Amino acid sequence: MEGAGAGAGFRKELVSRLLHAHFKDDKTKVSGDSLQLMAELLKIFVVEAAVREVQQAQAEDAILVDVDQLEKLLDF
């Protein structure tokens, strides 16, 4: 992600590479608007996961957030 501010997000180039890694046809193209939308969805997903991870750590009275809370979230 670019920076740590609220406006930070995933670069379109990264999103494009992630999408193309899963396309069956190498000639598949993605529009700039689609890349921007996917980047925003990824940002929302990552922020939501981080918030839930912090909530899980707080519920466990953990001082630090670590991979254990993330693993518990992924089990849902």
C-alpha positions in Angstrom: 0.0 0.0 0.0 1.2 3.5 -0.7 2.0 5.4 2.5 0.1 5.1 5.8 -2.6 7.8 5.3 -6.3 7.3 4.9 -5.9 8.0 1.1 -3.3 5.2 0.7 -4.1 2.3 -1.5 -2.8 -0.3 -3.8 -1.0 0.7 -7.0 -2.9 -0.1 -10.2 0.1 -2.0 -11.5 0.0 -4.3 -8.5 -3.7 -4.9 -8.9 -3.3 -5.6 -12.6 -0.6 -8.2 -11.9 -2.7 -9.8 -9.2 -5.7 -10.0 -11.5 -3.8 -11.2 -14.5 -2.2 -14.0 -12.5 -5.6 -15.6 -12.3 -6.9 -15.0 -15.8 -6.9 -18.1 -18.1 -6.5 -16.0 -21.2 -3.2 -14.0 -21.3 -4.9 -11.5 -23.7 -7.6 -10.5 -21.2 -7.5 -6.8 -20.6 -8.8 -4.7 -17.6 -9.9 -1.1 -17.9 -8.4 1.6 -15.8 -11.7 2.1 -14.0 -11.9 -1.6 -13.2 -8.4 -1.4 -11.8 -9.3 1.6 -9.7 -12.4 -0.2 -8.4 -10.5 -3.3 -7.5 -7.8 -1.3 -5.8 -10.4 0.4 -3.7 -12.1 -2.9 -2.8 -8.7 -4.4 -1.8 -8.0 -1.4 0.4 -11.4 -1.8 2.1 -10.8 -5.5 2.6 -7.4 -5.0 4.2 -8.6 -2.1 6.5 -11.6 -4.2 7.6 -9.3 -7.2 8.3 -6.9 -5.0 10.3 -9.8 -3.5 12.4 -11.2 -7.0 13.1 -7.7 -8.2 14.0 -7.3 -5.4 16.6 -10.8 -6.2 18.0 -9.8 -9.8 18.3 -6.6 -8.9 20.1 -8.5 -6.6 22.5 -11.0 -9.4 23.2 -8.0 -11.5 24.2 -6.4 -8.7 26.3 -3.4 -9.0 24.0 -0.9 -6.2 24.1 0.2 -6.7 20.5 -1.7 -7.8 17.4 0.0 -10.8 15.9 -0.7 -13.6 13.4 -2.8 -15.5 15.9 -5.6 -13.0 15.7 -5.5 -13.0 11.9 -5.7 -16.8 11.9 -8.7 -16.7 14.1 -10.4 -14.2 11.8 -9.7 -16.4 8.7 -11.4 -19.4 10.5 -14.8 -17.6 10.3 
